[in-house]
Amino acid sequence: MKNDLLLRAARRERTVRTPVWLMRQAGRFDPRYGEIRRKYDLPLEELFRRPDAAAEISLLPRRLGVDAIIFFQDILTPLAPMGAEFVFRPGPVLETPLREPSDVEALRPYDVDSHLGFVTETLKLVAGALDGELPLLGFAGAPLTLAFFLIEGRSPGVEADRALGMMRSDPSTFRRLLRLLTDMTVDYLALQIEAGVDAVQLFESLADRVSPEEYSEFALPCQVEIFSRLGSRVPRILFAKDLPSVDPMAASGADVLSIGSRLDLAEAGRRYGDRFALQGNVDNYLLRDGSLEEIAAAVRACVEAGGNTGHILNLGHGILKDTPFENVRQFIETARMDANDSGG
């Protein structure tokens, strides 16, 4: 691979500069994304099923100088063949949310190769276009996060009352749902690995909605099983939004821990850097609202805190939709400006 900085960092090898990519790096902040959306003129759920369009969008950040491409898709995509198809109007909406035990029982396991062939085709198109230039990242939503979406029928609010209600009042039904989602997620990520991705990230995007005790009881066991069953064929990254501690993530079996912007990256490195690579952790609100000078300073501080062994520069969460394009460019250019490595 011409640029393997991210893969070397994921293996906790020393790199001459810190590799950089951003969560949601192919999205609404980029004017070219809007042009592509207008060209295809499809609802978002249909755009995901168009490999040519999804591949074209996936590759947009390449021109910005990122060190990895993550394919364009949504964490909710693999739920449709189970009988729970989300549409985007503009946010995700499920016509019949899961509210009763019978709703969970109605979900059906499926063969990912048969039902998600468009994902395989998208990944192969992106990998072919990259031709070894950059690593290709796969991903999936973690079971607890997916369960909350299914029960709420939309993006969960701050409280996520219905999902929390089922989890707390009917834990046996909630665990059955997690069981189904865990099996599906293993198959889905395995499909991506077989299609050629070089690393995978598991998104526990609603980790901040539950207590630390609930996270350990419901979220963590699913993560452990997923990473264990996948094995070490490719680096495994865990993102868990705004956890107050790195400790639960360290128990997941991931190779790379994505550190939120509320945590001290340097301290995390001192405690965990001999066992895990770390990813993060610039504040995504700073990226949206800060001046170019403030963004550059934040990038330099993060790179210094992460060191040049086992650190992947990223945000604490995804790029916000109204982030100025020039701010993202400043973030990436600052990260690369001192690079003198042939792979960078």
N, C-alpha and C positions, 0 to 999 in steps of 0.2 A: 504494500500500500504506500502510495506516495507520501501521504501525511497520516502517520499513525500516532500522533501526539496524544490524542484522547485515549487510545487503547493502552499506550504505555503508562499514562497517568493512572488509568483504572487498575493497572497491575502494580501500582505504587512504585513505578520506576522513575528515576530522575529525568526531567525534560528540560531542555534549554529555554523553553518558555512555557507558560501555562496555557493549555488548550482552552478554547472558549466555544460554547454554543449557548442558546437560550431556549427555555421552554416557551412554546407558542411562537417560535421564530418564523414560521410561515403562516402569516395571518393578517388581520385587518389593519395593522399599522402600516403595511407595505402598500403603496399605491398600485403596484403591479398585481397584487392580489385582487384588488377591486376590478382591474381590467380583465383578469381571467374570469372572475365571477360573472361579469357582464357578457363576456364572450360566450360562455356556456349557458348562461341564463337558466340555471337549474336550482331547485331547492337544495339546501346543504346536504340533506340525507342522500339525495341522488348524486350530488357531486362526489361524495365519498365513494360511490359505487362506479365511478368513471375512472378507470386506471390512468388513462391519458391525462385527464384533468388533475387528478390527485398527484400524479408524478410531477407534472409541470409546477404545481404549487409547492410541492415538497422541495424542489430544487431552487426555489427563489433565493433562499439565504446564501446560496453558494457564492453569489456575486458580492456579498458583504464580507466574505473572508472568514466565515465560521469554520471550525475544525471538525464538525460532524453535521450530518443531515438526519433529521428525524422525519419519518414519513407522515404525510398529511392524512389524518383520520381523526375520529372522535373516540373517546373511551367507551361511548355507548354503542358503537357499531356492532359488537358481537352479541348484543342482547336481542336484536331483531329475530334471528332464527330460533330463539327460545320462545318466541311469541310475545315479545315486548319491544315493538318498534317505536323509537322516538322520531318525531319530526321536529324541525327547527323553525319556529315562527315568532321571533327570530331565535329565542332560546329553546332548549329541548323540552318537548312536551310528550307525555305518554297518555294515550287516550284512556286506558283503563289501568290506573295504578294498582299496585298490590296492597290490599288492605286486609284480606282474610287468609287463613291457612289454605283454603281451597285455591286461592289465587297463586300461591307458591307451588302447590301441587300441580297446577295446570302448566307450569313452565316445563319445557321439554328439552332434554339433552339433544345434541345434534353433532354431526360430523363436520368439523371445521373445514376440512378440505373441500367438501361438496358445497357448503353454503357460503364460504368466505373466499372463493377463488379470486375475487376482484382484489382482495388484499395481497394475495400472492403475486398477482399480475402487476399491481402497483409497485411492490417492492422490487420485482425483477426489472421493471422499467427504470426505476430510480437507480438501482445498482448498475444497470447497463450504461446509463448516462454518466454515472460517476466513474466507471471504469477504473476502480481502485484509487481514485483521487482522494476520497475522504471516507471515513467510517459511516455506515448507515445504522441508525438507531431504530429499534422497534420499541413498542410500549403496549401497556394495557392498564386499565383501571383496576384497582385492588377490590376484592370482594366487598368489603364493608362500604366503600364509596359507591360501588354499583348498586348495592342493596338499598342505600339511602335514596338514590335516584329512582329506583323502581317503586319504592313505597311512597315517596313524595309525588312522583309523576312529573317531576320538573327538577330544575336546579334547587337543591334544598336551601331554604332560608337560613338565617342565623340560628334559629331554634330547631328546625327540622323536627317538629313535634310528632308527626305521625311515625316517622322512622324510629325516633327515640322511644316512642310509645311502644311499638312492637318489640323492639330490642329489650326493653325493660319489663314489659308485662307478659310477653309471650316469647321468652328466649328460645324455646325449643323450635318454634316456627322460624324464628330469625336464623337459628343455626342451620336449619334445613336449607334455607335460602343461601346462606354462605357456602354450604357444601356444594350446591349446584354451581355457584359462581366460581368457586375455587377450581373445580374440575374443568370448567369451561376455560378459565384463564390459563391454566397449564397448557391445555391443548392449543389455545390461541397463540400464546407466546412460542410454543414449540413449532407451530406452523411458520411463524415469522423467522425463527432461527433456521429452519429448513429452507426458507426462501432466500436466505443470505444475509440477514442483519448481523452486525458485528457486536452489538451489545443491546440489552433490553432495559427499559425502565418501568417500574411498577409505580403507578400514581395512586397514593392514598390521599386524595385531594380533600377529603373531609375529616382528616385526622383531628382537626381542631374542634369538631362538633361533639366529641365524646370526652369523657373524663379519662385521666391516665389509667385508672383501673379498668374502665370499659375498653380502652384501646388494647390493653394487655389481654383481656378476656376474649374479645371478639375479633379485633383486627390482626393482631400479631400472629396468632396461630395460622391464619390463612396465608400470611406472607411467608412464614417459615415453611409451610408445606409447598407453596408455589416454588420458592427458590430451591428447596431440596429436590423436588421432582424434576425441575429443569436441569439441575446439575451445573457443572462449571464449563459448559461448552463455550459460552460467551460471558463477558462481564455482566453482572446483575446490579442494577442501580435501584435504590429505594428512595422515593420522594414521599415524605409524610408532612403535610402542611402544618407549619407552626407548632410542632411539638415543643413542649417546654424543656425537654431533655433529649439528649442523643441516645440515652441508655436503651429505650425500647427498640430503636432502629438497629442498634448494635446486636440485638438478639435475633434479628430477622433472617440471617444467612446471606444478606446482600454483600457484594464486594465493594460497592461504592455507596456512601450515605450522603444524600442531598440535604445540606444544612440550611435551615431557614434563616432569614435575615435578622430574626430576634435573638439568635444564638451567636456566641463568640466563636468564630471560625478558628482563630489561633488556639483557643483553649481546647476546642474539639480536636485539633491536630495533636496537641500535647497528650491528650487522653487516649485517642483512638488511632492516631496516624500510623502506628506500628502494625495495625491490623486491617485498617480500611483505607481506601482512597476516599477523599471528601469532595463534594461538589457544592458550589454556591459562591457567595451568598449575598449578593448585592440586592438591596431593597427595590422591588419592582415599582413602587410608588416614587422613589427617587429617580428611577429611570424615566418615568413619565413626567414628573414635575420639576426635576432639577435642571439647573443650567448645564451647558456643555462642560464647563469647568468643574462643577460639582460631580458630574458623572465621571469625568476622567479621574478626579481625586478618589472617588469611591472605588473605581476599578483598581487603581494602583494600591490602595489600602488593602483591598481584598486579595490581590495577588501576593502582596507582601505577607499577609496573615496566613495564606495557604501554603506559601513556600513553593518550591519547584520540584517537589517530589510528592506524587499522589494527590494533586489538586486539579480539579476541572472548574474553570471559572463559569459561573452561571448566575441566575437570579435566585432569590429566595422563593419565588413562585413565577407564574407565567407572565409574559409581556401583557400589559393592560391594553385594551383595544384602542384607546385614544392616545397612546404613546407616540410622540413625534418620530417620524422615520429618521431624522437626523440624530436623534438621541440614541437610537439603536446603533446607528453607524458609528457614532462617537464611542460607544461602549466597546464595540468590536475592534475598532482601529486603535484605541488606547491599549487594549490587551495585546495587540500584535506589534505595536510600533517598535519595540526593542528586539523583535525576533531576528535572529541571524541563522536560524536552523534551516537546512535544506528541505526538511519535511514541513516547515511552517509556512 
